[in-house]
Amino acid sequence: MAFRNNYPGFEPKSLADVLRWRWAAHRNGVPRPPRGPIPQVAPDLAFLQANARAAAAMRPTVTWIGHATVLAQLGGLNLLTDPVFSERASPLPFAGPKRHLPPGVALADLPHIDVVLASHNHYDHLDAASVDALQRQPGGPPLFIVPLGVKAWLAGRGIANAVELDWWTSHTVPAPAGPVEVTLVPAQHWSGRGLADRMKTLWGGFAVFAPDCHLFYAGDTAYSRDFIDIQARFAERQSAANGGGFDIALLPIGAYEPRWFMAPQHVDVEEAIRIHRDLRAKRSLGVHWGTFQLSDEALDDPPLALLEQRKLQALSDEEFFVLAIGETRQFPPR
């Protein structure tokens, strides 16, 4: 069995395509080094730990740890998206994309993680050493919420506290501020940790509905009509009378060049803004950049492209922003 995307015209790139891309990149001298340092700040660990202890009084926040790993505090829960804390996003400890900067919050400094949201099984989104460490965290393991097929991989590592979802199915997590509903939503991407298991497990994003915050995490995705469908599916529960759209959307803005290779699987900045608008999100945080060199654009190109697009599209920096690695952003509860 193989999973497929909702909208046609998608095929994972072949090994020949990969070789063609890498040869062209070598010939053209890309990716080029960043123009300057990737922004990084010391995390406010005292605030994060105090907020974690606040239970129902928790303030909704997101903290960028790096790449697609975000600590979200909402509803009295600590959620972690796509945990990758290792030095490389690779099956090999000595080869593959190497971390440009250390995680913004070290594993040992995290508050107790209640829920891990894993969008798919690519190495830069699901790291074996990181999930093993979270499984061993003091106070007990988190709940891992994953797409279909990924639960078996976790079980093979001795991780039993997991729920797997199909697109549009949900799981409710008890929380201090009231139940938190987590729904797996479609994305246009693919899966595989090798050449023999492509499309054998599902991929997706997550819509998280807590009483004080609605959070959206896109995972990895190309642009598609899926995001119009997502907004329509949740329009009633996000009406103006019910508090409006997603309070925060975590959207990828990096790993987009060259477009002939990346467009079917990764959005560029302009497409990320289209997703922001399709979802009618109140604010969006750009992730999936600045940590691992996965594509031909420089590591610091995505925030510069975002700055340019905000000017062109009259979008405020409060509506779609980036953070320094380790930085926390608070926003009003619903």
N, C-alpha and C positions, 0 to 999 in steps of 0.2 A: 504493500500500500504506500502511496505517496500523497502528501498534501499538496494543495495548489492554491494560488491566489484567487480572489474574487473576480478580478478583471483580467481579461485575456491579454496575450502578447508578452508574457514573461517566461523566460527560460534562464536558469542559472548559467553563468558564463563557463565556458569549457576551459580545460587546461591550455589549449591552444590560444584562447583569448587572453588568458593570464600571461602567458609567455610573450604574446604580441604586445600587451600593455607594458610589461616590465622592460622589454627591449626598447620600446619607444621612450620610456621614462629615462632609461640609462643614456640613450642617444641625445635626449634633449636636456639632460642635466637637471632633472627634477626628481623629487621635490627639493626646493631651495631651502636654506635654513631660515628660521624665523627672523624678522627684522629686529626684534628685541626679546626680552625675557617674557615668557608666559606669566601673566599675573598670578601671584600666590600670596596668601596671607596666613598668618597663624590662626588656627581655628579658635573660636570662643568656647572652649571646652566647658568652662564653668556655666555658661548660659545653656549649652546643649544638655548637660547633665541635670541642671536645675529644671529645665523645661521638660525633660523626660520624667522627672519626679512629680510634676505638677498635675498629672492625671487629667481630670476633666477641665482643669484651668490651663492646660497646655496652650501655648500660642502657635498657630500654624506657621511653619517655617520650612524652608528647603536649604540644604547645605550641599554645595558641589564638592564632591570628593575627588572627582576627575573622570574624564571620558563620560560614560553613561551611568556612573555610580553616583547616586544622590541619596542623602539622608533626608527623608521627609518626616516631619513631626506634625501629626494631626490627629484629632479625635482622642488624644491620650495615648496614641500608639507611635512607635518608632518604626518606620518602614525604610527599607533599603532597596534601591533599584539596581539590578544587574551588577552584583558585587564582583569587582575585579581589583584586588589589592596586590597582586603579584608583580614581579619585575617585568615579566613579558606576557603578552597576550598570545600564547602559543602552547602547543603540546610539549615543546622542548624547552628546558631551562636555559639552554645556551644559544638558541636561535629564535628568530621571529621578532615581531615588533616589540621594541624595548620601551619601557616607561620613560617619558621625558622628564617628569617631575614625580616626586613621591606622592602618595595619596594625601589629600587635604586633611583627612582625619585618619590616624592609624587605627588598625583593627582593635588594638588594645585600648584605645581611647574612646571608642564608640559607646554611647549608652546601650543598654540592653536592647537588642533588636527583636521586635515582636514579629515582624513579617518581612520576608524577602520576596520581591517580585522579579522573576526571571523571565525576560521577554522571549528568549530563544537560546539555542545552544552553541552559538559561535563563541570562539575562545575569548574574544574581547568583551563578551557579555556574561559568560558563565564560566567562572574560573574554579577549577577543582580545589586548589589549595585554599581559596577564599571561602567556599561553602563548607569545607571541612573545618576551618577555624570557627566559622559562625555556628556550626553544629556543636562545637565544644565550648561556646561562650559561657561564662559564669551565669548561673540562674536558669539554665536550660536552653535548648535550641529554639530558634525562631520557627514560625510556620513558613514553609516555602510554597508559594503559589506559582504554578508553572503551566505552560501549554501542554497539550496532549503529547504523550510520549516521553516527556522529560522526567516524569516521576520515576520511571524505571532506571534511568541513569543515576538519579539520586539514591535510589534503593541500593544500587550496586556499590555505593560508597557508604552504606550503612545509615543513610538518612531516611527516616520513616515518617517524620512529621511534615507531610507534603500533601498538597491538593493539586490536581491537574484539571484544567478547564479547556473546553472547546470555545470557539468564538461565540460571543453573546451569552455565555453561561457565567454564573456568579457564585461567589462564596462569601458568606457573612462572617466577620470576625468580631467577637465580643470586645468592647472597648469601654474605657471609663466614661467617655462622653456620649455613649450610645453605640449601637451596632454600626460597623463599618462594612459596606458592601464593596467587593472587589469584582469587577467584570473584565474578562478577557475580550478585547476588541480586535477586529481585523487590522492587518498592516500588509503592505506589499513588500515581501522580502523572501527569504528562503532559509533553510536550516541545513546543518551538517557539520560534523567535527572531522570528517575525512571524505575521501572520494566515493566511498561505498554507501554512505548513509544520507545522501542529499535528499531533502524533502521528506524524510522519514519521520520527523517530529514536527509539531506545529510551531508557529511563531505568532507574535501579535504584540499589541500594546495593552495597557491597563487603564480602566476608568475606576477611580476610587472615590466612593461617596461616603464621607463622614459628616456628622451633623454640622461641624464647623468649617469644613473645607471639602471642595470637590477638586480632585487632582487627576490629571491625565498624563500618562507616560506613553510615548509613541513607540518605544523600542527602536529597532532599526526599520526604516521604511523608505520606499520610493514614494513619489506623489501619486495618488489615485483618488477615485471617487469614494473610497472607504471613509474618508473624513467627513464628507457631506452626509454619508449614511449614519455615521456615529452621532453627529449633531442631531439628525432627525430622530434617531432612536431615543435620545435622552432629552429632547426638546421640552416635553411636558414637565419632567421633574426639574428642569433648569429654566423654567419660565421666569419672567421678571418677578412674579408674585412669590416664587419659590427660591429667589436669591440669585437668579441669572446663571450664566454659563460657568465653565470650569474656572475656579479661582486661580489655579496655576496649571500650566501645561509644560511638560518637559519635552522639548522637541530637538531632534538632532539637527545640527547645522554644519557638520564637518564630514570629511571623507567623501568628497563629491567629484573629484577630478581624476581622470578625464571623463567627460560626460558620456562618451560612447560606451564606456565600460560601467560607470557607476550609476547612471540615471535609472536603470531598471531596479536598483536596489537601495540607493541612498539619495535623499533629497539634497539639493543645494539650498543656499540661504533664501533665495526668492521663493522657492517651493515651500520651505518651512514657514514663511510668512503666510503663504496661501493656506497651509494647514491651520495656522493660528486663527485665520479669519474664517475658514470653513467651520471650525469648532466653536467659533464665537467665544473664545477664551478671554477672560479678563486680562490675563497677563501670561507671558510665556518666557521660559528660561531656555536659552540655547545650550545644549550639551553635545557630547560626542565630538569634541575637538580638543586640541592643545595637550593631549596626553600620549597617544600612540600615533606614530606616523604610518597611516594606513593607505594613503592615496597621494596624488601628485601635487595638491596645493600645499603651501607652507603651513606649518602648525598654527600660525597666527593669522592666516587669511580669513577664516570664517568670521571672527568678530569685526574685522575691517569691512568685509562684505556686508555684514549686518548694519554697520554704521551707515554705509552708502545707501543701502536699501531703505533704511528708516527715513533718510532724507528724501529719497525719491518718492516714497509712498506716504509721506506725512504721518509716520508712525512714531509715537513718543517712546523715549527710552524707558518709560515705566511699563509700556505695553509689551515690549519684547526686549529682553536684556540678557547680558551674560554676567557671570560672577567670576571672581578670582578663585582659583583652587583653594579650598578651605573656607571660603566666605559663606556666611549665612544671610538669608533674606527673610524677614518677617513680613506678613501681610495680614490684613484684617480678617477676622472670622466671618463666616456667612451670617 
